[in-house]
Amino acid sequence: MNLETIEKLQKNFPSILIDEPMSKHTNLRIGGPAKLFYAADTVEDLIDALQIARREQIPWYVFGGGSNMLVSDDGFDGLMIQIAFRDIKMRSKSVTADAGAITASLARQTVEAGLSGLEWAVGIPGTVGGAVFGNSGAWGGEIKDTLVSVDCIDLATMKQIVYPNAVCSFGYRDSRFKHEPHIILRATFGLKPAEDSTKLTTRMNEIMNERKEKQPTDNPSAGCIFKNFVFKDESEIEKLKNEVKDIPVEMLDRKSLSAGWLVSQSGMKGERIGDAQISEKHGNFIINLGNARAQDILMLTSKVKMKIRDEYNILLEDEVQLAGF
Ligand SMILES: Cc1cc2nc3c(=O)[nH]c(=O)nc-3n(C[C@H](O)[C@H](O)[C@H](O)COP(=O)(O)OP(=O)(O)OC[C@H]3O[C@@H](n4cnc5c(N)ncnc54)[C@H](O)[C@@H]3O)c2cc1C
């Protein structure tokens, strides 16, 4: 990127940062510098930044909380835009949250307002935009369950558009936003007034405690690295029963093999490359012991994938999103 372009952007956006380490903005605490870094506080600022980036042909990447991202050690030679508009509007039976709203605070605020439907999301790091993008889920809940509509920019036309849930193509950690370029601006959720708000608060606290018990919290991570393996049909289940011993009944019932369980079965918990380690506590978490590089994480995930493929004939898919590679 030439100096003239950088100066032009700095003139339009005085708060833009140069060579900003992405390790400061990702949960994994990994990632080299973004040549340009801009936190868009309003939709208007976001659109202005996109228009300039397009006009000047600068590569750009939009993100929220950085909790599901692995950024290259070389960083990103373009404009990193963080969605930083974070308003939450509560109504009697629904809530509209800006894409930059913190998912966990959204969950807390809805519970405090006595509304049920998002309490499962209390421990999910990151923003509402990121959660809609990946149809985040936990403890039996998923974004798609209560989402009514998504306001976004369709990057093919640069028009703002509102999609009802039915056209968002939500699936397991999947949505149309992963396949067609859009920027999520805000989302509306339909919620139910809880019959017993004390019970709702207790449920939220239980979820938080269970998370602390089962997941590593002392070291940085990006949450689950791999998607769980979903069985296509009964014949696949029968085939797998021969390849993988002692599959827990609950996984057979829900037709999904937990990636963490597979990693644990393969004996890879605790394996390390550099400062990247497969958590001893949860096989689907790779933690940063201090100075892990993106390369270490990638090599470790490849090692896991190869072992699981060789031992069980299963191809694990990444859940984490790559940027700058
Ligand atoms: C400790 C830990 C526990 C976790 N537990 C869970 C869990 O239980 N369940 C679960 O589903 N996930 C979990 N995650 C993963 C992560 O928190 C979620 O995927 C989260 O919703 C990502 O939000 P984010 O804002 O951080 O996204 P980012 O990491 O910022 O971005 C992820 C992807 O979304 C895209 N994106 C972000 N915002 C927008 C937007 N406004 N418009 C378009 N695209 C956008 C980015 O381009 C990127 O490709 C966990 C992560 C950690 C670190």
Ligand as a Chemical Component Dictionary entry (heavy atoms), coordinates in Angstrom:
data_LIG
# 
_chem_comp.id                   LIG 
_chem_comp.type                 NON-POLYMER 
_chem_comp.pdbx_formal_charge   0 
_chem_comp.three_letter_code    LIG 
# 
loop_
_chem_comp_atom.comp_id 
_chem_comp_atom.atom_id 
_chem_comp_atom.alt_atom_id 
_chem_comp_atom.type_symbol 
_chem_comp_atom.charge 
_chem_comp_atom.model_Cartn_x 
_chem_comp_atom.model_Cartn_y 
_chem_comp_atom.model_Cartn_z 
_chem_comp_atom.pdbx_ordinal 
LIG C1  C1  C 0 -13.287 -19.232 25.191 1  
LIG C2  C2  C 0 -14.193 -19.267 23.979 2  
LIG C3  C3  C 0 -15.387 -19.980 24.033 3  
LIG C4  C4  C 0 -16.228 -20.027 22.916 4  
LIG N1  N1  N 0 -17.393 -20.741 23.004 5  
LIG C5  C5  C 0 -18.219 -20.792 21.942 6  
LIG C6  C6  C 0 -19.451 -21.529 22.009 7  
LIG O1  O1  O 0 -19.808 -22.106 23.025 8  
LIG N2  N2  N 0 -20.234 -21.571 20.897 9  
LIG C7  C7  C 0 -19.880 -20.924 19.742 10 
LIG O2  O2  O 0 -20.649 -20.991 18.777 11 
LIG N3  N3  N 0 -18.735 -20.229 19.657 12 
LIG C8  C8  C 0 -17.893 -20.144 20.717 13 
LIG N4  N4  N 0 -16.720 -19.442 20.624 14 
LIG C9  C9  C 0 -16.328 -18.835 19.332 15 
LIG C10 C10 C 0 -16.732 -17.344 19.208 16 
LIG O3  O3  O 0 -16.857 -16.765 20.469 17 
LIG C11 C11 C 0 -18.015 -17.172 18.439 18 
LIG O4  O4  O 0 -17.907 -17.731 17.182 19 
LIG C12 C12 C 0 -18.381 -15.685 18.330 20 
LIG O5  O5  O 0 -19.738 -15.556 18.037 21 
LIG C13 C13 C 0 -17.545 -14.938 17.317 22 
LIG O6  O6  O 0 -17.833 -13.550 17.429 23 
LIG P1  P1  P 0 -16.730 -12.440 17.145 24 
LIG O7  O7  O 0 -17.398 -11.124 17.135 25 
LIG O8  O8  O 0 -15.595 -12.583 18.087 26 
LIG O9  O9  O 0 -16.280 -12.853 15.683 27 
LIG P2  P2  P 0 -14.845 -12.574 15.045 28 
LIG O10 O10 O 0 -13.862 -13.545 15.601 29 
LIG O11 O11 O 0 -14.530 -11.143 15.138 30 
LIG O12 O12 O 0 -15.131 -12.961 13.542 31 
LIG C14 C14 C 0 -15.427 -14.293 13.170 32 
LIG C15 C15 C 0 -15.906 -14.287 11.718 33 
LIG O13 O13 O 0 -17.113 -13.559 11.642 34 
LIG C16 C16 C 0 -17.016 -12.522 10.676 35 
LIG N5  N5  N 0 -17.760 -11.364 11.183 36 
LIG C17 C17 C 0 -17.688 -10.832 12.429 37 
LIG N6  N6  N 0 -18.530 -9.788  12.534 38 
LIG C18 C18 C 0 -19.133 -9.645  11.328 39 
LIG C19 C19 C 0 -20.098 -8.738  10.799 40 
LIG N7  N7  N 0 -20.627 -7.752  11.531 41 
LIG N8  N8  N 0 -20.492 -8.897  9.513  42 
LIG C20 C20 C 0 -19.978 -9.902  8.753  43 
LIG N9  N9  N 0 -19.059 -10.785 9.191  44 
LIG C21 C21 C 0 -18.638 -10.667 10.470 45 
LIG C22 C22 C 0 -15.534 -12.218 10.540 46 
LIG O14 O14 O 0 -15.217 -11.720 9.262  47 
LIG C23 C23 C 0 -14.912 -13.594 10.792 48 
LIG O15 O15 O 0 -14.862 -14.331 9.589  49 
LIG C24 C24 C 0 -15.861 -19.354 21.725 50 
LIG C25 C25 C 0 -14.662 -18.621 21.679 51 
LIG C26 C26 C 0 -13.843 -18.569 22.794 52 
LIG C27 C27 C 0 -12.578 -17.759 22.731 53 
# 
loop_
_chem_comp_bond.comp_id 
_chem_comp_bond.atom_id_1 
_chem_comp_bond.atom_id_2 
_chem_comp_bond.value_order 
_chem_comp_bond.pdbx_ordinal 
LIG C1  C2  SING 1  
LIG C2  C3  SING 2  
LIG C2  C26 DOUB 3  
LIG C3  C4  DOUB 4  
LIG C4  N1  SING 5  
LIG C4  C24 SING 6  
LIG N1  C5  DOUB 7  
LIG C5  C6  SING 8  
LIG C5  C8  SING 9  
LIG C6  O1  DOUB 10 
LIG C6  N2  SING 11 
LIG N2  C7  SING 12 
LIG C7  O2  DOUB 13 
LIG C7  N3  SING 14 
LIG N3  C8  DOUB 15 
LIG C8  N4  SING 16 
LIG N4  C9  SING 17 
LIG N4  C24 SING 18 
LIG C9  C10 SING 19 
LIG C10 O3  SING 20 
LIG C10 C11 SING 21 
LIG C11 O4  SING 22 
LIG C11 C12 SING 23 
LIG C12 O5  SING 24 
LIG C12 C13 SING 25 
LIG C13 O6  SING 26 
LIG O6  P1  SING 27 
LIG P1  O7  DOUB 28 
LIG P1  O8  SING 29 
LIG P1  O9  SING 30 
LIG O9  P2  SING 31 
LIG P2  O10 DOUB 32 
LIG P2  O11 SING 33 
LIG P2  O12 SING 34 
LIG O12 C14 SING 35 
LIG C14 C15 SING 36 
LIG C15 O13 SING 37 
LIG C15 C23 SING 38 
LIG O13 C16 SING 39 
LIG C16 N5  SING 40 
LIG C16 C22 SING 41 
LIG N5  C17 SING 42 
LIG N5  C21 SING 43 
LIG C17 N6  DOUB 44 
LIG N6  C18 SING 45 
LIG C18 C19 SING 46 
LIG C18 C21 DOUB 47 
LIG C19 N7  SING 48 
LIG C19 N8  DOUB 49 
LIG N8  C20 SING 50 
LIG C20 N9  DOUB 51 
LIG N9  C21 SING 52 
LIG C22 O14 SING 53 
LIG C22 C23 SING 54 
LIG C23 O15 SING 55 
LIG C24 C25 DOUB 56 
LIG C25 C26 SING 57 
LIG C26 C27 SING 58 
# 
